C-alpha cells in the first residue's frame, strides 16, 4: 500500500519536472506542485502515525526510520518555503525540484532498505496494511495534517 502511494507521489513529482522543463513560472506547475504537496502530506501522516511506530517496535536499530523521518522533515521545510515563494519566480521552481528529489530519495530509501527489513521482521504486515487502508479511506480534511514541529 505504501509502495503504491510512493508511486503516485513519484508520478506527481515526474509531472512537476515535466512541466518545469517546458514552461517556467506557469500556473500549471503551481497546480501540480500543490497536488504533490497534498500527496506528500497525506503519505507522511500515514507513515508517521502508523508505519513508523510499527517499524520502530520491531526493528532493533531504528536508524532507517530516523532517516525516513528526517526526509519527512526536509519535505515539510521545502513545502513551507514554497508556500511563501512567488510561483512566478525561479526560486519556486527550484523548491519544486528540490521537493521532487526529496520524494525520490525517500521512496528509494523505504523501498530498498526499510520495507525489506520489515518483511524479514516479526511485523504482521497484513494487520498494518489493514490499518493503513482504513486510515487512507477516511476523508482528507484535517485528518492528514502533518505536524510542523518534530
N, CA, C and O atoms as a GROMACS GRO file, in nm:
protein
  600
    1UNK      N    1   0.083  -0.118   0.000
    1UNK     CA    2   0.000   0.000   0.000
    1UNK      C    3   0.088   0.125   0.000
    1UNK      O    4   0.062   0.218  -0.076
    2UNK      N    5   0.190   0.126   0.084
    2UNK     CA    6   0.280   0.242   0.088
    2UNK      C    7   0.360   0.253  -0.041
    2UNK      O    8   0.386   0.364  -0.089
    3UNK      N    9   0.400   0.140  -0.098
    3UNK     CA   10   0.472   0.143  -0.225
    3UNK      C   11   0.385   0.204  -0.334
    3UNK      O   12   0.433   0.281  -0.417
    4UNK      N   13   0.256   0.170  -0.333
    4UNK     CA   14   0.163   0.230  -0.429
    4UNK      C   15   0.152   0.381  -0.407
    4UNK      O   16   0.151   0.458  -0.503
    5UNK      N   17   0.145   0.423  -0.283
    5UNK     CA   18   0.141   0.566  -0.252
    5UNK      C   19   0.268   0.636  -0.298
    5UNK      O   20   0.263   0.748  -0.347
    6UNK      N   21   0.382   0.569  -0.280
    6UNK     CA   22   0.507   0.626  -0.330
    6UNK      C   23   0.503   0.644  -0.481
    6UNK      O   24   0.546   0.746  -0.534
    7UNK      N   25   0.450   0.544  -0.550
    7UNK     CA   26   0.442   0.552  -0.697
    7UNK      C   27   0.353   0.668  -0.741
    7UNK      O   28   0.387   0.739  -0.836
    8UNK      N   29   0.241   0.688  -0.674
    8UNK     CA   30   0.154   0.801  -0.708
    8UNK      C   31   0.225   0.934  -0.682
    8UNK      O   32   0.215   1.027  -0.763
    9UNK      N   33   0.295   0.943  -0.571
    9UNK     CA   34   0.367   1.065  -0.539
    9UNK      C   35   0.481   1.088  -0.637
    9UNK      O   36   0.506   1.201  -0.679
   10UNK      N   37   0.550   0.980  -0.674
   10UNK     CA   38   0.657   0.992  -0.774
   10UNK      C   39   0.601   1.039  -0.908
   10UNK      O   40   0.665   1.118  -0.978
   11UNK      N   41   0.483   0.991  -0.946
   11UNK     CA   42   0.422   1.034  -1.072
   11UNK      C   43   0.395   1.184  -1.070
   11UNK      O   44   0.416   1.252  -1.170
   12UNK      N   45   0.349   1.235  -0.957
   12UNK     CA   46   0.329   1.380  -0.945
   12UNK      C   47   0.462   1.454  -0.952
   12UNK      O   48   0.471   1.561  -1.012
   13UNK      N   49   0.564   1.398  -0.890
   13UNK     CA   50   0.697   1.460  -0.897
   13UNK      C   51   0.746   1.462  -1.042
   13UNK      O   52   0.803   1.562  -1.087
   14UNK      N   53   0.725   1.353  -1.114
   14UNK     CA   54   0.764   1.348  -1.256
   14UNK      C   55   0.690   1.454  -1.336
   14UNK      O   56   0.748   1.519  -1.423
   15UNK      N   57   0.562   1.471  -1.306
   15UNK     CA   58   0.481   1.571  -1.377
   15UNK      C   59   0.534   1.712  -1.346
   15UNK      O   60   0.540   1.796  -1.436
   16UNK      N   61   0.573   1.737  -1.223
   16UNK     CA   62   0.632   1.867  -1.187
   16UNK      C   63   0.758   1.892  -1.270
   16UNK      O   64   0.777   2.001  -1.324
   17UNK      N   65   0.843   1.789  -1.280
   17UNK     CA   66   0.966   1.806  -1.358
   17UNK      C   67   0.935   1.828  -1.505
   17UNK      O   68   1.001   1.909  -1.570
   18UNK      N   69   0.836   1.757  -1.557
   18UNK     CA   70   0.799   1.772  -1.698
   18UNK      C   71   0.750   1.914  -1.726
   18UNK      O   72   0.790   1.976  -1.824
   19UNK      N   73   0.663   1.964  -1.640
   19UNK     CA   74   0.610   2.099  -1.657
   19UNK      C   75   0.722   2.201  -1.645
   19UNK      O   76   0.726   2.298  -1.722
   20UNK      N   77   0.812   2.182  -1.549
   20UNK     CA   78   0.921   2.277  -1.528
   20UNK      C   79   1.012   2.285  -1.650
   20UNK      O   80   1.063   2.393  -1.681
   21UNK      N   81   1.034   2.174  -1.718
   21UNK     CA   82   1.120   2.174  -1.835
   21UNK      C   83   1.059   2.251  -1.952
   21UNK      O   84   1.131   2.305  -2.036
   22UNK      N   85   0.928   2.257  -1.957
   22UNK     CA   86   0.860   2.318  -2.072
   22UNK      C   87   0.817   2.462  -2.049
   22UNK      O   88   0.825   2.545  -2.140
   23UNK      N   89   0.772   2.491  -1.930
   23UNK     CA   90   0.719   2.626  -1.904
   23UNK      C   91   0.764   2.671  -1.766
   23UNK      O   92   0.730   2.608  -1.666
   24UNK      N   93   0.838   2.778  -1.760
   24UNK     CA   94   0.884   2.830  -1.631
   24UNK      C   95   0.782   2.930  -1.577
   24UNK      O   96   0.731   3.014  -1.652
   25UNK      N   97   0.754   2.921  -1.448
   25UNK     CA   98   0.662   3.015  -1.384
   25UNK      C   99   0.517   2.999  -1.426
   25UNK      O  100   0.439   3.093  -1.414
   26UNK      N  101   0.482   2.885  -1.474
   26UNK     CA  102   0.347   2.860  -1.524
   26UNK      C  103   0.253   2.822  -1.410
   26UNK      O  104   0.292   2.756  -1.314
   27UNK      N  105   0.127   2.865  -1.423
   27UNK     CA  106   0.026   2.830  -1.322
   27UNK      C  107   0.007   2.679  -1.316
   27UNK      O  108  -0.027   2.625  -1.211
   28UNK      N  109   0.029   2.610  -1.427
   28UNK     CA  110   0.018   2.465  -1.430
   28UNK      C  111   0.116   2.399  -1.336
   28UNK      O  112   0.085   2.298  -1.272
   29UNK      N  113   0.236   2.456  -1.328
   29UNK     CA  114   0.335   2.400  -1.237
   29UNK      C  115   0.289   2.416  -1.094
   29UNK      O  116   0.302   2.323  -1.014
   30UNK      N  117   0.236   2.531  -1.061
   30UNK     CA  118   0.189   2.553  -0.924
   30UNK      C  119   0.078   2.455  -0.890
   30UNK      O  120   0.074   2.402  -0.779
   31UNK      N  121  -0.012   2.430  -0.983
   31UNK     CA  122  -0.122   2.337  -0.960
   31UNK      C  123  -0.070   2.196  -0.933
   31UNK      O  124  -0.114   2.129  -0.839
   32UNK      N  125   0.023   2.150  -1.017
   32UNK     CA  126   0.079   2.016  -0.998
   32UNK      C  127   0.162   2.011  -0.870
   32UNK      O  128   0.158   1.911  -0.797
   33UNK      N  129   0.237   2.118  -0.842
   33UNK     CA  130   0.318   2.123  -0.720
   33UNK      C  131   0.229   2.117  -0.596
   33UNK      O  132   0.263   2.050  -0.499
   34UNK      N  133   0.117   2.186  -0.599
   34UNK     CA  134   0.025   2.181  -0.485
   34UNK      C  135  -0.035   2.042  -0.467
   34UNK      O  136  -0.054   1.997  -0.354
   35UNK      N  137  -0.064   1.974  -0.579
   35UNK     CA  138  -0.113   1.836  -0.570
   35UNK      C  139  -0.006   1.746  -0.511
   35UNK      O  140  -0.036   1.657  -0.431
   36UNK      N  141   0.119   1.769  -0.549
   36UNK     CA  142   0.230   1.692  -0.493
   36UNK      C  143   0.240   1.716  -0.342
   36UNK      O  144   0.258   1.622  -0.264
   37UNK      N  145   0.228   1.841  -0.302
   37UNK     CA  146   0.235   1.874  -0.158
   37UNK      C  147   0.123   1.805  -0.080
   37UNK      O  148   0.146   1.754   0.030
   38UNK      N  149   0.003   1.802  -0.136
   38UNK     CA  150  -0.109   1.734  -0.069
   38UNK      C  151  -0.080   1.584  -0.056
   38UNK      O  152  -0.104   1.524   0.049
   39UNK      N  153  -0.028   1.524  -0.163
   39UNK     CA  154   0.002   1.381  -0.160
   39UNK      C  155   0.111   1.351  -0.057
   39UNK      O  156   0.104   1.251   0.015
   40UNK      N  157   0.211   1.438  -0.051
   40UNK     CA  158   0.319   1.418   0.045
   40UNK      C  159   0.265   1.429   0.188
   40UNK      O  160   0.298   1.347   0.274
   41UNK      N  161   0.182   1.528   0.212
   41UNK     CA  162   0.126   1.544   0.347
   41UNK      C  163   0.046   1.420   0.387
   41UNK      O  164   0.056   1.373   0.500
   42UNK      N  165  -0.033   1.370   0.295
   42UNK     CA  166  -0.117   1.255   0.324
   42UNK      C  167  -0.032   1.131   0.354
   42UNK      O  168  -0.056   1.061   0.452
   43UNK      N  169   0.066   1.104   0.268
   43UNK     CA  170   0.152   0.988   0.289
   43UNK      C  171   0.235   1.003   0.416
   43UNK      O  172   0.252   0.908   0.492
   44UNK      N  173   0.286   1.122   0.441
   44UNK     CA  174   0.367   1.146   0.560
   44UNK      C  175   0.285   1.122   0.686
   44UNK      O  176   0.333   1.063   0.782
   45UNK      N  177   0.162   1.168   0.685
   45UNK     CA  178   0.077   1.149   0.802
   45UNK      C  179   0.052   1.000   0.828
   45UNK      O  180   0.057   0.955   0.942
   46UNK      N  181   0.025   0.925   0.722
   46UNK     CA  182   0.005   0.780   0.736
   46UNK      C  183   0.130   0.714   0.794
   46UNK      O  184   0.122   0.635   0.888
   47UNK      N  185   0.242   0.748   0.736
   47UNK     CA  186   0.365   0.686   0.782
   47UNK      C  187   0.398   0.725   0.926
   47UNK      O  188   0.436   0.640   1.006
   48UNK      N  189   0.384   0.852   0.958
   48UNK     CA  190   0.420   0.898   1.091
   48UNK      C  191   0.326   0.846   1.198
   48UNK      O  192   0.368   0.819   1.311
   49UNK      N  193   0.200   0.833   1.164
   49UNK     CA  194   0.102   0.787   1.263
   49UNK      C  195   0.105   0.637   1.284
   49UNK      O  196   0.094   0.589   1.396
   50UNK      N  197   0.119   0.561   1.174
   50UNK     CA  198   0.104   0.416   1.184
   50UNK      C  199   0.231   0.337   1.148
   50UNK      O  200   0.272   0.248   1.222
   51UNK      N  201   0.291   0.371   1.037
   51UNK     CA  202   0.401   0.290   0.985
   51UNK      C  203   0.529   0.303   1.068
   51UNK      O  204   0.587   0.202   1.107
   52UNK      N  205   0.573   0.425   1.094
   52UNK     CA  206   0.698   0.442   1.168
   52UNK      C  207   0.692   0.383   1.309
   52UNK      O  208   0.787   0.315   1.349
   53UNK      N  209   0.585   0.405   1.384
   53UNK     CA  210   0.580   0.342   1.517
   53UNK      C  211   0.585   0.188   1.509
   53UNK      O  212   0.649   0.124   1.592
   54UNK      N  213   0.517   0.132   1.410
   54UNK     CA  214   0.519  -0.015   1.394
   54UNK      C  215   0.660  -0.062   1.357
   54UNK      O  216   0.706  -0.165   1.406
   55UNK      N  217   0.726   0.012   1.270
   55UNK     CA  218   0.862  -0.024   1.229
   55UNK      C  219   0.958  -0.014   1.348
   55UNK      O  220   1.041  -0.103   1.368
   56UNK      N  221   0.947   0.092   1.424
   56UNK     CA  222   1.034   0.108   1.542
   56UNK      C  223   1.015  -0.006   1.642
   56UNK      O  224   1.110  -0.049   1.707
   57UNK      N  225   0.892  -0.053   1.653
   57UNK     CA  226   0.862  -0.158   1.752
   57UNK      C  227   0.929  -0.291   1.718
   57UNK      O  228   0.955  -0.371   1.808
   58UNK      N  229   0.957  -0.316   1.591
   58UNK     CA  230   1.012  -0.447   1.553
   58UNK      C  231   1.158  -0.443   1.508
   58UNK      O  232   1.223  -0.547   1.501
   59UNK      N  233   1.210  -0.326   1.477
   59UNK     CA  234   1.349  -0.317   1.432
   59UNK      C  235   1.440  -0.286   1.550
   59UNK      O  236   1.410  -0.198   1.631
   60UNK      N  237   1.550  -0.359   1.560
   60UNK     CA  238   1.644  -0.336   1.669
   60UNK      C  239   1.707  -0.198   1.658
   60UNK      O  240   1.713  -0.124   1.756
   61UNK      N  241   1.754  -0.165   1.541
   61UNK     CA  242   1.813  -0.032   1.518
   61UNK      C  243   1.712   0.049   1.438
   61UNK      O  244   1.660   0.004   1.337
   62UNK      N  245   1.687   0.169   1.485
   62UNK     CA  246   1.585   0.249   1.418
   62UNK      C  247   1.643   0.356   1.326
   62UNK      O  248   1.574   0.451   1.291
   63UNK      N  249   1.769   0.342   1.287
   63UNK     CA  250   1.832   0.441   1.200
   63UNK      C  251   1.757   0.454   1.068
   63UNK      O  252   1.750   0.564   1.012
   64UNK      N  253   1.703   0.345   1.018
   64UNK     CA  254   1.627   0.351   0.892
   64UNK      C  255   1.501   0.435   0.908
   64UNK      O  256   1.465   0.511   0.818
   65UNK      N  257   1.436   0.422   1.022
   65UNK     CA  258   1.316   0.502   1.049
   65UNK      C  259   1.356   0.647   1.075
   65UNK      O  260   1.288   0.740   1.031
   66UNK      N  261   1.467   0.666   1.147
   66UNK     CA  262   1.516   0.802   1.172
   66UNK      C  263   1.540   0.876   1.041
   66UNK      O  264   1.503   0.992   1.026
   67UNK      N  265   1.603   0.808   0.945
   67UNK     CA  266   1.631   0.870   0.815
   67UNK      C  267   1.501   0.904   0.743
   67UNK      O  268   1.488   1.012   0.685
   68UNK      N  269   1.405   0.814   0.746
   68UNK     CA  270   1.276   0.840   0.681
   68UNK      C  271   1.206   0.960   0.744
   68UNK      O  272   1.148   1.043   0.674
   69UNK      N  273   1.213   0.971   0.876
   69UNK     CA  274   1.152   1.086   0.945
   69UNK      C  275   1.225   1.215   0.911
   69UNK      O  276   1.162   1.320   0.897
   70UNK      N  277   1.355   1.208   0.897
   70UNK     CA  278   1.432   1.326   0.857
   70UNK      C  279   1.393   1.371   0.716
   70UNK      O  280   1.384   1.490   0.689
   71UNK      N  281   1.371   1.275   0.628
   71UNK     CA  282   1.326   1.309   0.492
   71UNK      C  283   1.189   1.376   0.496
   71UNK      O  284   1.164   1.469   0.418
   72UNK      N  285   1.102   1.331   0.584
   72UNK     CA  286   0.972   1.397   0.600
   72UNK      C  287   0.991   1.541   0.647
   72UNK      O  288   0.927   1.633   0.596
   73UNK      N  289   1.078   1.560   0.745
   73UNK     CA  290   1.104   1.695   0.796
   73UNK      C  291   1.160   1.785   0.686
   73UNK      O  292   1.124   1.902   0.677
   74UNK      N  293   1.246   1.730   0.603
   74UNK     CA  294   1.303   1.807   0.492
   74UNK      C  295   1.193   1.846   0.394
   74UNK      O  296   1.189   1.960   0.348
   75UNK      N  297   1.105   1.753   0.362
   75UNK     CA  298   0.995   1.783   0.270
   75UNK      C  299   0.904   1.891   0.328
   75UNK      O  300   0.862   1.982   0.256
   76UNK      N  301   0.874   1.882   0.458
   76UNK     CA  302   0.790   1.985   0.521
   76UNK      C  303   0.856   2.122   0.514
   76UNK      O  304   0.789   2.223   0.489
   77UNK      N  305   0.987   2.126   0.535
   77UNK     CA  306   1.058   2.253   0.528
   77UNK      C  307   1.052   2.312   0.387
   77UNK      O  308   1.030   2.432   0.371
   78UNK      N  309   1.070   2.230   0.287
   78UNK     CA  310   1.062   2.277   0.148
   78UNK      C  311   0.921   2.325   0.118
   78UNK      O  312   0.904   2.429   0.054
   79UNK      N  313   0.821   2.252   0.162
   79UNK     CA  314   0.681   2.291   0.138
   79UNK      C  315   0.651   2.426   0.203
   79UNK      O  316   0.585   2.510   0.142
   80UNK      N  317   0.699   2.446   0.325
   80UNK     CA  318   0.679   2.576   0.391
   80UNK      C  319   0.742   2.689   0.310
   80UNK      O  320   0.683   2.797   0.297
   81UNK      N  321   0.860   2.666   0.254
   81UNK     CA  322   0.924   2.768   0.173
   81UNK      C  323   0.846   2.792   0.043
   81UNK      O  324   0.838   2.905  -0.004
   82UNK      N  325   0.790   2.687  -0.013
   82UNK     CA  326   0.709   2.702  -0.135
   82UNK      C  327   0.586   2.787  -0.108
   82UNK      O  328   0.544   2.865  -0.194
   83UNK      N  329   0.528   2.772   0.010
   83UNK     CA  330   0.406   2.844   0.044
   83UNK      C  331   0.427   2.995   0.048
   83UNK      O  332   0.332   3.071   0.027
   84UNK      N  333   0.548   3.039   0.075
   84UNK     CA  334   0.574   3.183   0.082
   84UNK      C  335   0.647   3.235  -0.042
   84UNK      O  336   0.666   3.356  -0.056
   85UNK      N  337   0.686   3.146  -0.132
   85UNK     CA  338   0.757   3.187  -0.253
   85UNK      C  339   0.656   3.227  -0.361
   85UNK      O  340   0.543   3.180  -0.363
   86UNK      N  341   0.699   3.313  -0.449
   86UNK     CA  342   0.618   3.355  -0.563
   86UNK      C  343   0.632   3.248  -0.672
   86UNK      O  344   0.742   3.225  -0.721
   87UNK      N  345   0.522   3.183  -0.711
   87UNK     CA  346   0.528   3.076  -0.811
   87UNK      C  347   0.582   3.121  -0.947
   87UNK      O  348   0.620   3.038  -1.029
   88UNK      N  349   0.586   3.251  -0.970
   88UNK     CA  350   0.636   3.300  -1.100
   88UNK      C  351   0.787   3.318  -1.100
   88UNK      O  352   0.845   3.346  -1.205
   89UNK      N  353   0.850   3.302  -0.986
   89UNK     CA  354   0.994   3.324  -0.977
   89UNK      C  355   1.070   3.192  -0.984
   89UNK      O  356   1.018   3.085  -0.954
   90UNK      N  357   1.196   3.202  -1.026
   90UNK     CA  358   1.282   3.084  -1.041
   90UNK      C  359   1.299   3.009  -0.909
   90UNK      O  360   1.315   2.887  -0.910
   91UNK      N  361   1.296   3.080  -0.797
   91UNK     CA  362   1.314   3.015  -0.667
   91UNK      C  363   1.204   2.911  -0.642
   91UNK      O  364   1.231   2.804  -0.588
   92UNK      N  365   1.083   2.942  -0.682
   92UNK     CA  366   0.972   2.848  -0.663
   92UNK      C  367   1.001   2.719  -0.740
   92UNK      O  368   0.985   2.609  -0.687
   93UNK      N  369   1.042   2.735  -0.864
   93UNK     CA  370   1.073   2.618  -0.945
   93UNK      C  371   1.186   2.537  -0.882
   93UNK      O  372   1.182   2.414  -0.881
   94UNK      N  373   1.287   2.606  -0.828
   94UNK     CA  374   1.398   2.537  -0.762
   94UNK      C  375   1.348   2.460  -0.640
   94UNK      O  376   1.393   2.348  -0.614
   95UNK      N  377   1.256   2.518  -0.566
   95UNK     CA  378   1.199   2.450  -0.450
   95UNK      C  379   1.120   2.327  -0.493
   95UNK      O  380   1.128   2.221  -0.429
   96UNK      N  381   1.044   2.340  -0.600
   96UNK     CA  382   0.968   2.226  -0.652
   96UNK      C  383   1.063   2.114  -0.692
   96UNK      O  384   1.039   1.997  -0.661
   97UNK      N  385   1.172   2.149  -0.759
   97UNK     CA  386   1.269   2.048  -0.799
   97UNK      C  387   1.334   1.982  -0.677
   97UNK      O  388   1.356   1.861  -0.677
   98UNK      N  389   1.364   2.061  -0.575
   98UNK     CA  390   1.421   2.006  -0.452
   98UNK      C  391   1.322   1.910  -0.386
   98UNK      O  392   1.361   1.805  -0.334
   99UNK      N  393   1.194   1.945  -0.388
   99UNK     CA  394   1.092   1.859  -0.330
   99UNK      C  395   1.079   1.729  -0.408
   99UNK      O  396   1.064   1.622  -0.348
  100UNK      N  397   1.086   1.736  -0.541
  100UNK     CA  398   1.076   1.613  -0.620
  100UNK      C  399   1.194   1.522  -0.592
  100UNK      O  400   1.178   1.400  -0.587
  101UNK      N  401   1.313   1.579  -0.572
  101UNK     CA  402   1.430   1.497  -0.539
  101UNK      C  403   1.414   1.434  -0.401
  101UNK      O  404   1.453   1.320  -0.379
  102UNK      N  405   1.358   1.509  -0.309
  102UNK     CA  406   1.334   1.457  -0.175
  102UNK      C  407   1.236   1.339  -0.180
  102UNK      O  408   1.257   1.238  -0.113
  103UNK      N  409   1.132   1.351  -0.260
  103UNK     CA  410   1.033   1.244  -0.277
  103UNK      C  411   1.101   1.119  -0.333
  103UNK      O  412   1.081   1.009  -0.282
  104UNK      N  413   1.182   1.137  -0.436
  104UNK     CA  414   1.251   1.023  -0.497
  104UNK      C  415   1.343   0.955  -0.398
  104UNK      O  416   1.342   0.832  -0.386
  105UNK      N  417   1.423   1.033  -0.327
  105UNK     CA  418   1.518   0.978  -0.230
  105UNK      C  419   1.444   0.900  -0.120
  105UNK      O  420   1.486   0.790  -0.082
  106UNK      N  421   1.334   0.957  -0.071
  106UNK     CA  422   1.257   0.894   0.035
  106UNK      C  423   1.197   0.761  -0.012
  106UNK      O  424   1.207   0.660   0.057
  107UNK      N  425   1.136   0.761  -0.128
  107UNK     CA  426   1.074   0.638  -0.180
  107UNK      C  427   1.180   0.530  -0.204
  107UNK      O  428   1.158   0.414  -0.170
  108UNK      N  429   1.294   0.568  -0.262
  108UNK     CA  430   1.402   0.470  -0.284
  108UNK      C  431   1.451   0.412  -0.151
  108UNK      O  432   1.471   0.291  -0.138
  109UNK      N  433   1.470   0.499  -0.052
  109UNK     CA  434   1.517   0.454   0.079
  109UNK      C  435   1.421   0.353   0.142
  109UNK      O  436   1.462   0.246   0.186
  110UNK      N  437   1.295   0.389   0.146
  110UNK     CA  438   1.199   0.300   0.211
  110UNK      C  439   1.185   0.168   0.135
  110UNK      O  440   1.182   0.061   0.195
  111UNK      N  441   1.176   0.176   0.003
  111UNK     CA  442   1.152   0.054  -0.074
  111UNK      C  443   1.274  -0.036  -0.082
  111UNK      O  444   1.261  -0.159  -0.086
  112UNK      N  445   1.394   0.022  -0.083
  112UNK     CA  446   1.514  -0.060  -0.095
  112UNK      C  447   1.568  -0.107   0.040
  112UNK      O  448   1.630  -0.212   0.048
  113UNK      N  449   1.544  -0.029   0.146
  113UNK     CA  450   1.605  -0.064   0.273
  113UNK      C  451   1.504  -0.096   0.384
  113UNK      O  452   1.514  -0.200   0.448
  114UNK      N  453   1.410  -0.007   0.405
  114UNK     CA  454   1.318  -0.024   0.518
  114UNK      C  455   1.216  -0.135   0.493
  114UNK      O  456   1.199  -0.222   0.579
  115UNK      N  457   1.150  -0.134   0.379
  115UNK     CA  458   1.049  -0.236   0.352
  115UNK      C  459   1.107  -0.378   0.359
  115UNK      O  460   1.046  -0.464   0.422
  116UNK      N  461   1.223  -0.405   0.296
  116UNK     CA  462   1.277  -0.542   0.306
  116UNK      C  463   1.308  -0.584   0.449
  116UNK      O  464   1.283  -0.698   0.488
  117UNK      N  465   1.362  -0.493   0.528
  117UNK     CA  466   1.391  -0.526   0.668
  117UNK      C  467   1.263  -0.560   0.743
  117UNK      O  468   1.262  -0.652   0.826
  118UNK      N  469   1.157  -0.488   0.714
  118UNK     CA  470   1.030  -0.515   0.783
  118UNK      C  471   0.968  -0.646   0.738
  118UNK      O  472   0.906  -0.716   0.818
  119UNK      N  473   0.984  -0.681   0.610
  119UNK     CA  474   0.932  -0.810   0.562
  119UNK      C  475   1.001  -0.926   0.634
  119UNK      O  476   0.940  -1.031   0.655
  120UNK      N  477   1.127  -0.907   0.672
  120UNK     CA  478   1.203  -1.011   0.741
  120UNK      C  479   1.175  -1.013   0.892
  120UNK      O  480   1.215  -1.106   0.961
  121UNK      N  481   1.108  -0.911   0.941
  121UNK     CA  482   1.083  -0.899   1.085
  121UNK      C  483   0.957  -0.975   1.125
  121UNK      O  484   0.894  -1.043   1.044
  122UNK      N  485   0.922  -0.961   1.252
  122UNK     CA  486   0.801  -1.025   1.304
  122UNK      C  487   0.677  -0.936   1.287
  122UNK      O  488   0.570  -0.970   1.337
  123UNK      N  489   0.691  -0.825   1.218
  123UNK     CA  490   0.578  -0.734   1.199
  123UNK      C  491   0.468  -0.802   1.118
  123UNK      O  492   0.494  -0.860   1.012
  124UNK      N  493   0.347  -0.796   1.167
  124UNK     CA  494   0.232  -0.851   1.094
  124UNK      C  495   0.192  -0.750   0.987
  124UNK      O  496   0.117  -0.656   1.014
  125UNK      N  497   0.242  -0.773   0.867
  125UNK     CA  498   0.220  -0.678   0.758
  125UNK      C  499   0.072  -0.670   0.718
  125UNK      O  500   0.026  -0.565   0.674
  126UNK      N  501  -0.002  -0.779   0.732
  126UNK     CA  502  -0.143  -0.775   0.694
  126UNK      C  503  -0.223  -0.685   0.790
  126UNK      O  504  -0.312  -0.613   0.746
  127UNK      N  505  -0.191  -0.690   0.918
  127UNK     CA  506  -0.259  -0.604   1.015
  127UNK      C  507  -0.223  -0.459   0.987
  127UNK      O  508  -0.312  -0.373   0.984
  128UNK      N  509  -0.095  -0.431   0.968
  128UNK     CA  510  -0.053  -0.295   0.938
  128UNK      C  511  -0.117  -0.246   0.807
  128UNK      O  512  -0.159  -0.131   0.799
  129UNK      N  513  -0.124  -0.332   0.708
  129UNK     CA  514  -0.187  -0.296   0.580
  129UNK      C  515  -0.333  -0.258   0.599
  129UNK      O  516  -0.381  -0.162   0.539
  130UNK      N  517  -0.404  -0.335   0.681
  130UNK     CA  518  -0.545  -0.303   0.707
  130UNK      C  519  -0.557  -0.168   0.778
  130UNK      O  520  -0.644  -0.088   0.744
  131UNK      N  521  -0.471  -0.145   0.876
  131UNK     CA  522  -0.475  -0.017   0.948
  131UNK      C  523  -0.449   0.100   0.853
  131UNK      O  524  -0.517   0.203   0.859
  132UNK      N  525  -0.350   0.084   0.767
  132UNK     CA  526  -0.318   0.190   0.671
  132UNK      C  527  -0.434   0.214   0.575
  132UNK      O  528  -0.469   0.328   0.547
  133UNK      N  529  -0.493   0.106   0.526
  133UNK     CA  530  -0.606   0.120   0.434
  133UNK      C  531  -0.726   0.185   0.500
  133UNK      O  532  -0.794   0.268   0.440
  134UNK      N  533  -0.753   0.148   0.626
  134UNK     CA  534  -0.864   0.210   0.699
  134UNK      C  535  -0.839   0.360   0.714
  134UNK      O  536  -0.929   0.441   0.693
  135UNK      N  537  -0.718   0.394   0.751
  135UNK     CA  538  -0.683   0.535   0.770
  135UNK      C  539  -0.689   0.610   0.637
  135UNK      O  540  -0.734   0.725   0.632
  136UNK      N  541  -0.645   0.545   0.532
  136UNK     CA  542  -0.646   0.607   0.400
  136UNK      C  543  -0.787   0.630   0.348
  136UNK      O  544  -0.811   0.723   0.271
  137UNK      N  545  -0.881   0.548   0.391
  137UNK     CA  546  -1.019   0.562   0.344
  137UNK      C  547  -1.095   0.674   0.414
  137UNK      O  548  -1.205   0.710   0.372
  138UNK      N  549  -1.036   0.729   0.520
  138UNK     CA  550  -1.101   0.841   0.589
  138UNK      C  551  -1.094   0.967   0.503
  138UNK      O  552  -1.004   0.980   0.420
  139UNK      N  553  -1.189   1.059   0.522
  139UNK     CA  554  -1.185   1.184   0.444
  139UNK      C  555  -1.057   1.261   0.472
  139UNK      O  556  -1.001   1.253   0.581
  140UNK      N  557  -1.011   1.334   0.372
  140UNK     CA  558  -0.885   1.408   0.386
  140UNK      C  559  -0.891   1.512   0.497
  140UNK      O  560  -0.816   1.502   0.594
  141UNK      N  561  -0.978   1.608   0.485
  141UNK     CA  562  -0.996   1.714   0.585
  141UNK      C  563  -0.873   1.740   0.668
  141UNK      O  564  -0.762   1.752   0.614
  142UNK      N  565  -0.891   1.750   0.797
  142UNK     CA  566  -0.780   1.775   0.888
  142UNK      C  567  -0.714   1.645   0.932
  142UNK      O  568  -0.617   1.647   1.008
  143UNK      N  569  -0.766   1.532   0.886
  143UNK     CA  570  -0.715   1.404   0.930
  143UNK      C  571  -0.568   1.388   0.894
  143UNK      O  572  -0.492   1.329   0.970
  144UNK      N  573  -0.527   1.438   0.779
  144UNK     CA  574  -0.392   1.417   0.732
  144UNK      C  575  -0.304   1.539   0.745
  144UNK      O  576  -0.215   1.560   0.662
  145UNK      N  577  -0.326   1.619   0.846
  145UNK     CA  578  -0.241   1.734   0.868
  145UNK      C  579  -0.116   1.684   0.940
  145UNK      O  580  -0.125   1.620   1.045
  146UNK      N  581   0.000   1.712   0.882
  146UNK     CA  582   0.125   1.668   0.940
  146UNK      C  583   0.176   1.778   1.032
  146UNK      O  584   0.179   1.895   0.995
  147UNK      N  585   0.217   1.739   1.150
  147UNK     CA  586   0.270   1.836   1.245
  147UNK      C  587   0.391   1.906   1.186
  147UNK      O  588   0.470   1.845   1.115
  148UNK      N  589   0.404   2.035   1.214
  148UNK     CA  590   0.515   2.112   1.157
  148UNK      C  591   0.638   2.109   1.244
  148UNK      O  592   0.746   2.149   1.198
  149UNK      N  593   0.629   2.063   1.365
  149UNK     CA  594   0.746   2.057   1.453
  149UNK      C  595   0.771   1.913   1.492
  149UNK      O  596   0.678   1.834   1.509
  150UNK      N  597   0.898   1.879   1.505
  150UNK     CA  598   0.935   1.744   1.548
  150UNK      C  599   1.030   1.752   1.661
  150UNK      O  600   1.073   1.648   1.712
   0.00000   0.00000   0.00000
